[in-house]
Amino acid sequence: MKYNQEPRSAVVDEQQLRNQSRQSNAKRHKKRHKKNYALHYIILLFLLTVTLVTLSFTVLFNIKKITVSDNKILASQTVIKNSGAKIGDNLLLVNTKQIANEVLNKNIAIDAVEVKRKFPTTLHIELKIAKTKLIIRNEKQFYYFSNAGRLIKIADTVDEPSVIQFIGINISNMKLGEYIKKSDKNHYQDCLKIYDTIAAAKMPKITGVSLENPSCITLNYNNQIQIKVGNIKDLTYKLNVAKEVIKKIGDNEKGVIDVQINGKAFFKPEVKNPNL
């Protein structure tokens, strides 16, 4: 008896096709599951992010402490009150620049303010206390300026005699707490340069500077000698020359040292009145 039997190769091919179809379906199913898992993770991450952001701006970073840098001028509570910041404010939402300006504008004794966030719950106010750098005499009043150029005091007398006094700058319209405009119009930049040069030359006995004639600047040395330096060009060299001349002058001798011409120095003693 004969049977109609399919060729063996055809049966094998059909089996392979079924296997490939099952494998393909399994891969598609697995990929679909992966996509679902990824979508779930994305949604979960989004919800967590929204929750954390919400908590950050409502609960997590609320201010519990406000600190102020140590200083001997202002009470911490006064600084905190002037800042406008309060316990319970959110650390992320506070405007640090505005807080710094509030403190600065309400306290003349301060040169600069820096406000820092210290996570999770502390706001720190760093103060730079103003110190007198130079004094400008205008008419009969003395204007005290800080390192930052802030007017911190106006007085009729000088209570810091070791601070260099400048004359020849018009600042009569300035108000306490204002910062001087560092422009060429008022020669304030010249003041700073002269001050720094005198400090570098180690001539602490220079206590006065006249800028009434900017082309012929005069320095007061120990209320004993007037040093004419001309303009501020090559000022370091001129001061060094003047120092050498001063070494050769008697302790009580008064007069004028002229170092306006580079490389030359002239000393003119004060003429005493023979009738005295």
Phi and psi restraints in degrees (value plus and minus 20) as a CYANA .aco file:
   2 LYS   PHI    -127.5   -87.5
   2 LYS   PSI     119.7   159.7
   3 TYR   PHI    -131.6   -91.6
   3 TYR   PSI     124.2   164.2
   4 ASN   PHI    -104.7   -64.7
   4 ASN   PSI      74.1   114.1
   5 GLN   PHI    -125.7   -85.7
   5 GLN   PSI     111.5   151.5
   6 GLU   PHI     -88.9   -48.9
   6 GLU   PSI     131.0   171.0
   7 PRO   PHI     -82.4   -42.4
   7 PRO   PSI     124.8   164.8
   8 ARG   PHI     -80.4   -40.4
   8 ARG   PSI     -56.7   -16.7
   9 SER   PHI     -84.7   -44.7
   9 SER   PSI     -54.7   -14.7
  10 ALA   PHI     -87.9   -47.9
  10 ALA   PSI     -59.1   -19.1
  11 VAL   PHI     -84.1   -44.1
  11 VAL   PSI     -61.8   -21.8
  12 VAL   PHI     -84.2   -44.2
  12 VAL   PSI     -62.5   -22.5
  13 ASP   PHI     -82.4   -42.4
  13 ASP   PSI     -60.3   -20.3
  14 GLU   PHI     -85.6   -45.6
  14 GLU   PSI     -60.5   -20.5
  15 GLN   PHI     -84.5   -44.5
  15 GLN   PSI     -61.4   -21.4
  16 GLN   PHI     -82.6   -42.6
  16 GLN   PSI     -59.5   -19.5
  17 LEU   PHI     -82.8   -42.8
  17 LEU   PSI     -61.7   -21.7
  18 ARG   PHI     -82.3   -42.3
  18 ARG   PSI     -63.1   -23.1
  19 ASN   PHI     -83.2   -43.2
  19 ASN   PSI     -62.7   -22.7
  20 GLN   PHI     -83.7   -43.7
  20 GLN   PSI     -58.4   -18.4
  21 SER   PHI     -85.1   -45.1
  21 SER   PSI     -62.3   -22.3
  22 ARG   PHI     -84.6   -44.6
  22 ARG   PSI     -61.6   -21.6
  23 GLN   PHI     -84.3   -44.3
  23 GLN   PSI     -59.7   -19.7
  24 SER   PHI     -85.0   -45.0
  24 SER   PSI     -63.0   -23.0
  25 ASN   PHI     -83.4   -43.4
  25 ASN   PSI     -58.5   -18.5
  26 ALA   PHI     -85.5   -45.5
  26 ALA   PSI     -60.6   -20.6
  27 LYS   PHI     -84.5   -44.5
  27 LYS   PSI     -63.2   -23.2
  28 ARG   PHI     -84.0   -44.0
  28 ARG   PSI     -59.4   -19.4
  29 HIS   PHI     -84.8   -44.8
  29 HIS   PSI     -62.4   -22.4
  30 LYS   PHI     -86.0   -46.0
  30 LYS   PSI     -62.2   -22.2
  31 LYS   PHI     -84.6   -44.6
  31 LYS   PSI     -58.9   -18.9
  32 ARG   PHI     -82.9   -42.9
  32 ARG   PSI     -60.6   -20.6
  33 HIS   PHI     -84.5   -44.5
  33 HIS   PSI     -61.5   -21.5
  34 LYS   PHI     -80.7   -40.7
  34 LYS   PSI     -63.2   -23.2
  35 LYS   PHI     -81.4   -41.4
  35 LYS   PSI     -62.1   -22.1
  36 ASN   PHI     -83.4   -43.4
  36 ASN   PSI     -63.1   -23.1
  37 TYR   PHI     -81.8   -41.8
  37 TYR   PSI     -64.5   -24.5
  38 ALA   PHI     -80.9   -40.9
  38 ALA   PSI     -62.3   -22.3
  39 LEU   PHI     -83.4   -43.4
  39 LEU   PSI     -61.5   -21.5
  40 HIS   PHI     -81.9   -41.9
  40 HIS   PSI     -63.3   -23.3
  41 TYR   PHI     -83.5   -43.5
  41 TYR   PSI     -60.8   -20.8
  42 ILE   PHI     -83.6   -43.6
  42 ILE   PSI     -64.9   -24.9
  43 ILE   PHI     -83.3   -43.3
  43 ILE   PSI     -63.0   -23.0
  44 LEU   PHI     -83.7   -43.7
  44 LEU   PSI     -62.9   -22.9
  45 LEU   PHI     -83.6   -43.6
  45 LEU   PSI     -60.4   -20.4
  46 PHE   PHI     -82.5   -42.5
  46 PHE   PSI     -64.5   -24.5
  47 LEU   PHI     -85.0   -45.0
  47 LEU   PSI     -59.7   -19.7
  48 LEU   PHI     -84.2   -44.2
  48 LEU   PSI     -61.3   -21.3
  49 THR   PHI     -82.9   -42.9
  49 THR   PSI     -66.7   -26.7
  50 VAL   PHI     -80.6   -40.6
  50 VAL   PSI     -61.0   -21.0
  51 THR   PHI     -84.7   -44.7
  51 THR   PSI     -65.7   -25.7
  52 LEU   PHI     -84.5   -44.5
  52 LEU   PSI     -62.7   -22.7
  53 VAL   PHI     -82.3   -42.3
  53 VAL   PSI     -64.8   -24.8
  54 THR   PHI     -80.5   -40.5
  54 THR   PSI     -65.7   -25.7
  55 LEU   PHI     -85.1   -45.1
  55 LEU   PSI     -57.8   -17.8
  56 SER   PHI     -81.9   -41.9
  56 SER   PSI     -58.0   -18.0
  57 PHE   PHI    -112.0   -72.0
  57 PHE   PSI     -20.2    19.8
  58 THR   PHI    -146.3  -106.3
  58 THR   PSI     -56.8   -16.8
  59 VAL   PHI    -148.8  -108.8
  59 VAL   PSI     -70.5   -30.5
  60 LEU   PHI     -82.9   -42.9
  60 LEU   PSI     -60.9   -20.9
  61 PHE   PHI    -134.9   -94.9
  61 PHE   PSI      16.4    56.4
  62 ASN   PHI     -94.6   -54.6
  62 ASN   PSI     120.1   160.1
  63 ILE   PHI     -88.8   -48.8
  63 ILE   PSI     105.7   145.7
  64 LYS   PHI    -130.4   -90.4
  64 LYS   PSI     -37.8     2.2
  65 LYS   PHI    -167.1  -127.1
  65 LYS   PSI     117.6   157.6
  66 ILE   PHI    -141.0  -101.0
  66 ILE   PSI     100.6   140.6
  67 THR   PHI    -133.9   -93.9
  67 THR   PSI     134.3   174.3
  68 VAL   PHI    -149.4  -109.4
  68 VAL   PSI     118.0   158.0
  69 SER   PHI     -80.9   -40.9
  69 SER   PSI     127.6   167.6
  70 ASP   PHI     -80.7   -40.7
  70 ASP   PSI     113.3   153.3
  71 ASN   PHI    -175.6  -135.6
  71 ASN   PSI     137.2   177.2
  72 LYS   PHI    -122.7   -82.7
  72 LYS   PSI     -10.0    30.0
  73 ILE   PHI    -125.7   -85.7
  73 ILE   PSI     -69.4   -29.4
  74 LEU   PHI    -136.8   -96.8
  74 LEU   PSI     121.0   161.0
  75 ALA   PHI     -93.2   -53.2
  75 ALA   PSI     119.2   159.2
  76 SER   PHI     -77.4   -37.4
  76 SER   PSI     -61.8   -21.8
  77 GLN   PHI     -83.9   -43.9
  77 GLN   PSI     -53.6   -13.6
  78 THR   PHI     -86.6   -46.6
  78 THR   PSI     -62.5   -22.5
  79 VAL   PHI     -83.6   -43.6
  79 VAL   PSI     -64.4   -24.4
  80 ILE   PHI     -83.0   -43.0
  80 ILE   PSI     -62.7   -22.7
  81 LYS   PHI     -82.6   -42.6
  81 LYS   PSI     -62.6   -22.6
  82 ASN   PHI     -88.6   -48.6
  82 ASN   PSI     -44.8    -4.8
  83 SER   PHI     -90.4   -50.4
  83 SER   PSI     -48.8    -8.8
  84 GLY   PHI      65.0   105.0
  84 GLY   PSI     -29.9    10.1
  85 ALA   PHI     -96.7   -56.7
  85 ALA   PSI     126.7   166.7
  86 LYS   PHI    -155.1  -115.1
  86 LYS   PSI     133.0   173.0
  87 ILE   PHI     -81.5   -41.5
  87 ILE   PSI     113.1   153.1
  88 GLY   PHI      82.8   122.8
  88 GLY   PSI     -39.6     0.4
  89 ASP   PHI     -84.2   -44.2
  89 ASP   PSI     130.8   170.8
  90 ASN   PHI    -101.0   -61.0
  90 ASN   PSI     110.1   150.1
  91 LEU   PHI     -83.2   -43.2
  91 LEU   PSI     -50.9   -10.9
  92 LEU   PHI     -99.7   -59.7
  92 LEU   PSI     -45.4    -5.4
  93 LEU   PHI    -114.4   -74.4
  93 LEU   PSI     -37.5     2.5
  94 VAL   PHI     -85.5   -45.5
  94 VAL   PSI     124.3   164.3
  95 ASN   PHI    -112.0   -72.0
  95 ASN   PSI      78.7   118.7
  96 THR   PHI     -83.4   -43.4
  96 THR   PSI     -54.6   -14.6
  97 LYS   PHI     -86.7   -46.7
  97 LYS   PSI     -62.3   -22.3
  98 GLN   PHI     -85.6   -45.6
  98 GLN   PSI     -60.3   -20.3
  99 ILE   PHI     -81.7   -41.7
  99 ILE   PSI     -65.2   -25.2
 100 ALA   PHI     -80.2   -40.2
 100 ALA   PSI     -62.9   -22.9
 101 ASN   PHI     -85.9   -45.9
 101 ASN   PSI     -57.6   -17.6
 102 GLU   PHI     -82.1   -42.1
 102 GLU   PSI     -65.9   -25.9
 103 VAL   PHI     -85.3   -45.3
 103 VAL   PSI     -64.1   -24.1
 104 LEU   PHI     -84.0   -44.0
 104 LEU   PSI     -64.9   -24.9
 105 ASN   PHI     -88.8   -48.8
 105 ASN   PSI     -44.1    -4.1
 106 LYS   PHI    -119.0   -79.0
 106 LYS   PSI     -19.1    20.9
 107 ASN   PHI    -157.9  -117.9
 107 ASN   PSI      82.1   122.1
 108 ILE   PHI     -85.6   -45.6
 108 ILE   PSI     -45.1    -5.1
 109 ALA   PHI     -94.5   -54.5
 109 ALA   PSI     -19.3    20.7
 110 ILE   PHI    -129.2   -89.2
 110 ILE   PSI     118.1   158.1
 111 ASP   PHI    -111.3   -71.3
 111 ASP   PSI     -58.1   -18.1
 112 ALA   PHI    -176.4  -136.4
 112 ALA   PSI     135.9   175.9
 113 VAL   PHI    -155.4  -115.4
 113 VAL   PSI     116.1   156.1
 114 GLU   PHI    -147.3  -107.3
 114 GLU   PSI     107.7   147.7
 115 VAL   PHI    -128.5   -88.5
 115 VAL   PSI     107.2   147.2
 116 LYS   PHI    -141.1  -101.1
 116 LYS   PSI     120.9   160.9
 117 ARG   PHI    -108.7   -68.7
 117 ARG   PSI     105.8   145.8
 118 LYS   PHI    -137.6   -97.6
 118 LYS   PSI      77.9   117.9
 119 PHE   PHI     -88.5   -48.5
 119 PHE   PSI     125.6   165.6
 120 PRO   PHI    -115.1   -75.1
 120 PRO   PSI     -37.4     2.6
 121 THR   PHI    -161.5  -121.5
 121 THR   PSI      -0.2    39.8
 122 THR   PHI    -139.8   -99.8
 122 THR   PSI     117.0   157.0
 123 LEU   PHI    -132.6   -92.6
 123 LEU   PSI     105.8   145.8
 124 HIS   PHI    -135.1   -95.1
 124 HIS   PSI     112.3   152.3
 125 ILE   PHI    -130.0   -90.0
 125 ILE   PSI      94.3   134.3
 126 GLU   PHI    -119.3   -79.3
 126 GLU   PSI     103.1   143.1
 127 LEU   PHI    -127.2   -87.2
 127 LEU   PSI     120.9   160.9
 128 LYS   PHI    -133.0   -93.0
 128 LYS   PSI      86.5   126.5
 129 ILE   PHI     -91.2   -51.2
 129 ILE   PSI     116.2   156.2
 130 ALA   PHI     -95.2   -55.2
 130 ALA   PSI     115.3   155.3
 131 LYS   PHI    -145.8  -105.8
 131 LYS   PSI     123.7   163.7
 132 THR   PHI     -85.1   -45.1
 132 THR   PSI     104.5   144.5
 133 LYS   PHI    -120.4   -80.4
 133 LYS   PSI     -65.5   -25.5
 134 LEU   PHI    -169.6  -129.6
 134 LEU   PSI     140.8   180.8
 135 ILE   PHI    -140.6  -100.6
 135 ILE   PSI     113.6   153.6
 136 ILE   PHI    -132.3   -92.3
 136 ILE   PSI     102.7   142.7
 137 ARG   PHI    -109.7   -69.7
 137 ARG   PSI     103.1   143.1
 138 ASN   PHI    -146.7  -106.7
 138 ASN   PSI      92.0   132.0
 139 GLU   PHI      37.3    77.3
 139 GLU   PSI    -135.9   -95.9
 140 LYS   PHI    -127.3   -87.3
 140 LYS   PSI      -7.7    32.3
 141 GLN   PHI    -139.8   -99.8
 141 GLN   PSI     137.3   177.3
 142 PHE   PHI    -136.0   -96.0
 142 PHE   PSI     105.4   145.4
 143 TYR   PHI    -125.7   -85.7
 143 TYR   PSI     100.2   140.2
 144 TYR   PHI    -114.5   -74.5
 144 TYR   PSI     106.3   146.3
 145 PHE   PHI    -137.5   -97.5
 145 PHE   PSI     122.5   162.5
 146 SER   PHI    -106.6   -66.6
 146 SER   PSI    -200.0  -160.0
 147 ASN   PHI     -79.4   -39.4
 147 ASN   PSI     -53.1   -13.1
 148 ALA   PHI    -106.4   -66.4
 148 ALA   PSI     -18.0    22.0
 149 GLY   PHI      63.1   103.1
 149 GLY   PSI       3.7    43.7
 150 ARG   PHI    -114.1   -74.1
 150 ARG   PSI     116.6   156.6
 151 LEU   PHI     -98.7   -58.7
 151 LEU   PSI      89.4   129.4
 152 ILE   PHI    -128.2   -88.2
 152 ILE   PSI     -26.5    13.5
 153 LYS   PHI    -186.4  -146.4
 153 LYS   PSI     122.5   162.5
 154 ILE   PHI    -147.0  -107.0
 154 ILE   PSI     105.4   145.4
 155 ALA   PHI    -159.2  -119.2
 155 ALA   PSI     142.1   182.1
 156 ASP   PHI    -109.6   -69.6
 156 ASP   PSI     -35.8     4.2
 157 THR   PHI    -153.9  -113.9
 157 THR   PSI     149.0   189.0
 158 VAL   PHI    -125.1   -85.1
 158 VAL   PSI     102.7   142.7
 159 ASP   PHI    -129.5   -89.5
 159 ASP   PSI     -12.3    27.7
 160 GLU   PHI    -149.7  -109.7
 160 GLU   PSI      55.0    95.0
 161 PRO   PHI     -83.7   -43.7
 161 PRO   PSI     -39.4     0.6
 162 SER   PHI    -100.1   -60.1
 162 SER   PSI     -31.7     8.3
 163 VAL   PHI    -102.6   -62.6
 163 VAL   PSI     115.2   155.2
 164 ILE   PHI     -85.4   -45.4
 164 ILE   PSI     112.5   152.5
 165 GLN   PHI    -124.3   -84.3
 165 GLN   PSI     115.2   155.2
 166 PHE   PHI    -134.4   -94.4
 166 PHE   PSI     124.4   164.4
 167 ILE   PHI    -149.9  -109.9
 167 ILE   PSI     139.1   179.1
 168 GLY   PHI      81.8   121.8
 168 GLY   PSI      -5.6    34.4
 169 ILE   PHI    -143.2  -103.2
 169 ILE   PSI     106.7   146.7
 170 ASN   PHI    -106.3   -66.3
 170 ASN   PSI      87.9   127.9
 171 ILE   PHI    -152.3  -112.3
 171 ILE   PSI       2.8    42.8
 172 SER   PHI     -83.3   -43.3
 172 SER   PSI     -41.5    -1.5
 173 ASN   PHI    -108.9   -68.9
 173 ASN   PSI     -21.7    18.3
 174 MET   PHI     -95.8   -55.8
 174 MET   PSI     128.2   168.2
 175 LYS   PHI    -134.6   -94.6
 175 LYS   PSI     135.8   175.8
 176 LEU   PHI     -75.7   -35.7
 176 LEU   PSI     116.2   156.2
 177 GLY   PHI      73.3   113.3
 177 GLY   PSI     -35.7     4.3
 178 GLU   PHI     -98.2   -58.2
 178 GLU   PSI     135.8   175.8
 179 TYR   PHI    -121.1   -81.1
 179 TYR   PSI     114.2   154.2
 180 ILE   PHI     -87.6   -47.6
 180 ILE   PSI     120.3   160.3
 181 LYS   PHI     -96.3   -56.3
 181 LYS   PSI      98.0   138.0
 182 LYS   PHI    -102.7   -62.7
 182 LYS   PSI      49.7    89.7
 183 SER   PHI    -136.6   -96.6
 183 SER   PSI     147.0   187.0
 184 ASP   PHI     -90.2   -50.2
 184 ASP   PSI     -37.6     2.4
 185 LYS   PHI     -84.4   -44.4
 185 LYS   PSI     -56.7   -16.7
 186 ASN   PHI    -126.9   -86.9
 186 ASN   PSI     -14.2    25.8
 187 HIS   PHI      41.5    81.5
 187 HIS   PSI       0.2    40.2
 188 TYR   PHI     -84.6   -44.6
 188 TYR   PSI     -55.3   -15.3
 189 GLN   PHI     -81.4   -41.4
 189 GLN   PSI     -56.8   -16.8
 190 ASP   PHI     -83.4   -43.4
 190 ASP   PSI     -59.7   -19.7
 191 CYS   PHI     -77.7   -37.7
 191 CYS   PSI     -67.7   -27.7
 192 LEU   PHI     -82.9   -42.9
 192 LEU   PSI     -62.5   -22.5
 193 LYS   PHI     -85.7   -45.7
 193 LYS   PSI     -62.5   -22.5
 194 ILE   PHI     -84.2   -44.2
 194 ILE   PSI     -63.9   -23.9
 195 TYR   PHI     -77.7   -37.7
 195 TYR   PSI     -70.2   -30.2
 196 ASP   PHI     -84.3   -44.3
 196 ASP   PSI     -56.3   -16.3
 197 THR   PHI     -88.7   -48.7
 197 THR   PSI     -61.4   -21.4
 198 ILE   PHI     -82.6   -42.6
 198 ILE   PSI     -62.9   -22.9
 199 ALA   PHI     -82.5   -42.5
 199 ALA   PSI     -62.3   -22.3
 200 ALA   PHI     -87.2   -47.2
 200 ALA   PSI     -52.1   -12.1
 201 ALA   PHI     -99.1   -59.1
 201 ALA   PSI     -26.9    13.1
 202 LYS   PHI      35.6    75.6
 202 LYS   PSI      38.4    78.4
 203 MET   PHI    -143.8  -103.8
 203 MET   PSI      49.8    89.8
 204 PRO   PHI     -85.0   -45.0
 204 PRO   PSI     -36.6     3.4
 205 LYS   PHI     -99.3   -59.3
 205 LYS   PSI     -24.8    15.2
 206 ILE   PHI    -100.5   -60.5
 206 ILE   PSI      91.7   131.7
 207 THR   PHI    -136.6   -96.6
 207 THR   PSI     -23.9    16.1
 208 GLY   PHI    -165.0  -125.0
 208 GLY   PSI     125.7   165.7
 209 VAL   PHI    -157.5  -117.5
 209 VAL   PSI     108.8   148.8
 210 SER   PHI    -125.8   -85.8
 210 SER   PSI     103.5   143.5
 211 LEU   PHI    -132.1   -92.1
 211 LEU   PSI       0.1    40.1
 212 GLU   PHI     -81.5   -41.5
 212 GLU   PSI     -52.4   -12.4
 213 ASN   PHI    -142.8  -102.8
 213 ASN   PSI      76.5   116.5
 214 PRO   PHI     -77.8   -37.8
 214 PRO   PSI     -41.8    -1.8
 215 SER   PHI    -107.9   -67.9
 215 SER   PSI     -25.9    14.1
 216 CYS   PHI    -162.1  -122.1
 216 CYS   PSI      50.3    90.3
 217 ILE   PHI     -91.7   -51.7
 217 ILE   PSI     117.1   157.1
 218 THR   PHI    -142.5  -102.5
 218 THR   PSI     115.2   155.2
 219 LEU   PHI    -130.9   -90.9
 219 LEU   PSI     120.1   160.1
 220 ASN   PHI    -117.9   -77.9
 220 ASN   PSI      95.3   135.3
 221 TYR   PHI    -124.6   -84.6
 221 TYR   PSI      85.1   125.1
 222 ASN   PHI      39.2    79.2
 222 ASN   PSI       8.3    48.3
 223 ASN   PHI      31.9    71.9
 223 ASN   PSI       8.3    48.3
 224 GLN   PHI    -144.2  -104.2
 224 GLN   PSI     -61.1   -21.1
 225 ILE   PHI    -151.4  -111.4
 225 ILE   PSI     116.9   156.9
 226 GLN   PHI    -118.5   -78.5
 226 GLN   PSI     105.9   145.9
 227 ILE   PHI    -128.0   -88.0
 227 ILE   PSI      94.6   134.6
 228 LYS   PHI    -112.4   -72.4
 228 LYS   PSI      96.8   136.8
 229 VAL   PHI    -129.9   -89.9
 229 VAL   PSI     -20.1    19.9
 230 GLY   PHI      52.1    92.1
 230 GLY   PSI    -153.2  -113.2
 231 ASN   PHI    -106.7   -66.7
 231 ASN   PSI    -196.9  -156.9
 232 ILE   PHI    -104.5   -64.5
 232 ILE   PSI     -19.0    21.0
 233 LYS   PHI     -86.0   -46.0
 233 LYS   PSI     114.6   154.6
 234 ASP   PHI      36.2    76.2
 234 ASP   PSI      15.6    55.6
 235 LEU   PHI     -83.7   -43.7
 235 LEU   PSI     -57.5   -17.5
 236 THR   PHI     -79.2   -39.2
 236 THR   PSI     -65.9   -25.9
 237 TYR   PHI     -83.2   -43.2
 237 TYR   PSI     -63.4   -23.4
 238 LYS   PHI     -83.1   -43.1
 238 LYS   PSI     -60.0   -20.0
 239 LEU   PHI     -87.4   -47.4
 239 LEU   PSI     -58.3   -18.3
 240 ASN   PHI     -83.8   -43.8
 240 ASN   PSI     -58.1   -18.1
 241 VAL   PHI     -85.0   -45.0
 241 VAL   PSI     -63.8   -23.8
 242 ALA   PHI     -82.2   -42.2
 242 ALA   PSI     -56.9   -16.9
 243 LYS   PHI     -81.2   -41.2
 243 LYS   PSI     -61.0   -21.0
 244 GLU   PHI     -85.8   -45.8
 244 GLU   PSI     -57.5   -17.5
 245 VAL   PHI     -87.6   -47.6
 245 VAL   PSI     -61.4   -21.4
 246 ILE   PHI     -80.3   -40.3
 246 ILE   PSI     -55.3   -15.3
 247 LYS   PHI     -81.1   -41.1
 247 LYS   PSI     -46.1    -6.1
 248 LYS   PHI    -116.1   -76.1
 248 LYS   PSI     -22.3    17.7
 249 ILE   PHI    -116.6   -76.6
 249 ILE   PSI     123.0   163.0
 250 GLY   PHI     -81.3   -41.3
 250 GLY   PSI     133.9   173.9
 251 ASP   PHI     -80.7   -40.7
 251 ASP   PSI     -52.0   -12.0
 252 ASN   PHI    -125.1   -85.1
 252 ASN   PSI     -18.9    21.1
 253 GLU   PHI     -98.5   -58.5
 253 GLU   PSI     115.4   155.4
 254 LYS   PHI    -132.8   -92.8
 254 LYS   PSI     138.2   178.2
 255 GLY   PHI     143.1   183.1
 255 GLY   PSI    -180.0  -140.0
 256 VAL   PHI    -147.0  -107.0
 256 VAL   PSI     110.4   150.4
 257 ILE   PHI    -124.7   -84.7
 257 ILE   PSI     105.8   145.8
 258 ASP   PHI    -131.4   -91.4
 258 ASP   PSI      91.8   131.8
 259 VAL   PHI    -141.3  -101.3
 259 VAL   PSI      10.6    50.6
 260 GLN   PHI     -86.8   -46.8
 260 GLN   PSI     -50.1   -10.1
 261 ILE   PHI    -118.6   -78.6
 261 ILE   PSI     100.1   140.1
 262 ASN   PHI     -76.1   -36.1
 262 ASN   PSI     115.2   155.2
 263 GLY   PHI      66.5   106.5
 263 GLY   PSI     -23.7    16.3
 264 LYS   PHI    -151.4  -111.4
 264 LYS   PSI     127.7   167.7
 265 ALA   PHI    -161.8  -121.8
 265 ALA   PSI     115.3   155.3
 266 PHE   PHI    -146.3  -106.3
 266 PHE   PSI     115.3   155.3
 267 PHE   PHI    -136.6   -96.6
 267 PHE   PSI     104.8   144.8
 268 LYS   PHI    -135.5   -95.5
 268 LYS   PSI      86.1   126.1
 269 PRO   PHI     -83.5   -43.5
 269 PRO   PSI     131.4   171.4
 270 GLU   PHI     -91.2   -51.2
 270 GLU   PSI     112.7   152.7
 271 VAL   PHI    -104.2   -64.2
 271 VAL   PSI     100.6   140.6
 272 LYS   PHI    -101.5   -61.5
 272 LYS   PSI     124.3   164.3
 273 ASN   PHI     -92.1   -52.1
 273 ASN   PSI      93.8   133.8
 274 PRO   PHI     -85.1   -45.1
 274 PRO   PSI     -37.8     2.2
 275 ASN   PHI    -101.3   -61.3
 275 ASN   PSI     -30.5     9.5
